[in-house]
Amino acid sequence: MNENTENIFIEWNEKSKEIALHFKNRNRQKAKEPMKFYLQQLLKTIYLGNGVHPDDLMNYKDDLKGFKHLPVNAIERLSFIEELPDHYQSYIQLSELFSEWEKKSVILKKRST
C-alpha cells in the first residue's frame, strides 16, 4: 500500500462519519457530492493496488475487468453507488468496499515486500 492509498483510507475513516450524519439528518443532497468524491478516491486506491496509475476514471468499468485484485462484485457495487450516490444504501456499500479494500491492500503490500 503506497502513501497515497494510505492517506485516502485515513481520510475516508475521518470523513465517512460526516456523510453518515447527512444521511441520518435525511439531507441526501449534502451527502451526494462527498459520496461522489469518495467513490473516485476508492477507485484511485483500486487502480494503485493493481499497479495502474489512475489517469482517467471515466472508463473504470472496462479497466477493472482487467484487474487481478478487486473487492467482491466490485463493478456492480461501484456502479450502484455511481448511479445513486445520494442513497443511504450506497453509503453502506461504499463503507463496506473501503473496509474490504483496505484489508486487501494490506495483504497485497505484505506480499510485495
LINVEN-V251210 format. One record per backbone hydrogen bond with DSSP energy under -0.5 kcal/mol. CO is the residue of the C=O (numbers start at 1). NH is the residue of the N-H. E is the energy in kcal/mol with one decimal. If there is no record, write none. Layout:
co = <CO:CO>
nh = <NH:NH>
e = <E:E>
This chain:
co = <2:3:4:5:6:7:8:9:10:11:12:15:15:16:17:18:19:20:21:22:23:26:27:28:29:30:31:32:33:34:35:36:37:38:39:40:41:42:43:44:45:46:47:47:48:53:57:59:59:60:61:62:63:64:68:71:73:74:75:76:77:78:79:80:82:84:87:87:88:89:90:91:92:93:94:95:96:97:98:99:100:101:102:103:104:105:106:107:108:109:110>
nh = <6:7:8:9:10:11:12:13:14:15:16:18:19:20:21:22:23:24:25:27:26:28:31:32:33:34:35:36:37:38:39:40:41:42:43:44:45:46:47:48:49:50:50:52:51:55:60:62:63:64:65:66:66:67:70:74:77:78:79:80:81:82:83:84:85:87:90:91:92:93:94:95:96:97:98:99:100:101:102:103:104:105:106:107:108:109:110:111:112:113:113>
e = <-2.4:-2.5:-1.9:-2.2:-2.3:-2.8:-2.6:-2.4:-1.5:-3.0:-2.8:-0.7:-1.7:-2.5:-1.9:-1.8:-1.9:-2.6:-2.3:-3.3:-1.7:-0.9:-1.2:-1.4:-0.7:-0.6:-2.0:-2.3:-2.6:-2.7:-1.8:-1.9:-2.1:-2.4:-2.3:-2.1:-1.9:-2.0:-2.6:-2.8:-2.3:-0.9:-1.1:-2.6:-1.8:-1.7:-1.4:-0.6:-2.3:-3.2:-1.1:-0.6:-1.5:-1.5:-0.6:-1.5:-2.3:-3.1:-2.3:-2.0:-2.0:-2.5:-2.4:-2.0:-0.5:-1.6:-0.8:-1.4:-2.2:-2.3:-2.9:-2.6:-2.4:-2.9:-2.6:-2.3:-3.0:-2.9:-2.4:-1.9:-2.3:-2.6:-1.8:-1.8:-2.7:-2.3:-2.1:-2.1:-1.6:-0.7:-0.7>
